[in-house]
Amino acid sequence: MNWNALEAELGTWRAEGLTLPFWWRDDDAIEPTAALDRLYGIATSLDLPLHLAVIPEPATDELGQWLNARGLAVPLVHGWAHRNHESPERKKAEFGIARPVETALKDAREGWSRLGGLLRHAPAPLFVPPWNRISPEVADGLRGIGYRALSTFGPRKSTNEINTHLDPIDWRGTRSVVAPDKLLDQAVALLADRREGRADNSEPFGLLTHHLVHDPAIWDFTETFLRLMADGPVRPWRATELESN
């Protein structure tokens, strides 16, 4: 794969004196695994916070101990059970329109409590709905139960969102890495939009990964991409910054 275009785009950011806020979110953590250790090894080698979206209901005590011992790991609440409640003809969602708002918010509150009980500190106040889908009514109620922001995928719709923007997995096809040149073209276009004022650069630019399903090609892309970004004109963002907002 050819990384030259991304390196050139980052070079333009540096030449223009610009800084890209950047963060990394990985979904579906439940327990310590070799893949999770590998993921954290990348984070420590780059001194880059690793935001782990933990599924609270099945999360193990051992994962809590693992998180407590790793200062670069930032735990986030990933719904409750990662269980679909939508009808078969609709896209999957745990916090979508099929559920009463109060029921969904109760699960979001339980997720915060359950994950907090595994940790020596509260989770970062950033809610990550499974499948990156949530009804507007549930999203509106999150702040009332302690969350400061919401994280899904794609351009944000409000300043209460800190989304992810690049996902290397071909979910609807091979389930390996998306064609690398396509991924890199997408990344360069997203960064150029921010640099040239067509997109909001106050929102951290986010990479989304899923360590449990990574194959060698996904690992290779993820690590190389993160190393290039970490070496670029970026400011690593950490969700604990929300606590002071």
Salt bridges, closest charged atoms under 4 A:
GLU9 OE2 - ARG195 NE 2.71
GLU16 OE2 - ARG195 NH1 3.64
ASP26 OD1 - HIS211 ND1 2.47
ASP27 OD2 - ARG25 NH2 2.75
ASP27 OD2 - HIS78 NE2 3.90
ASP27 OD2 - HIS210 NE2 3.73
ASP28 OD1 - HIS78 NE2 2.88
ASP28 OD1 - HIS82 NE2 3.34
GLU57 OE1 - ARG83 NH2 3.32
GLU86 OE1 - ARG90 NE 3.15
ASP107 OD2 - ARG99 NH2 2.76
ASP193 OD1 - ARG198 NE 2.80
GLU196 OE2 - ARG195 NH2 3.46
GLU196 OE1 - ARG198 NH1 2.49
ASP200 OD2 - ARG156 NH2 2.65
GLU203 OE1 - ARG156 NE 3.82
GLU203 OE1 - HIS165 NE2 3.34
GLU223 OE2 - ARG227 NH2 3.00
GLU241 OE2 - ARG235 NH1 3.02
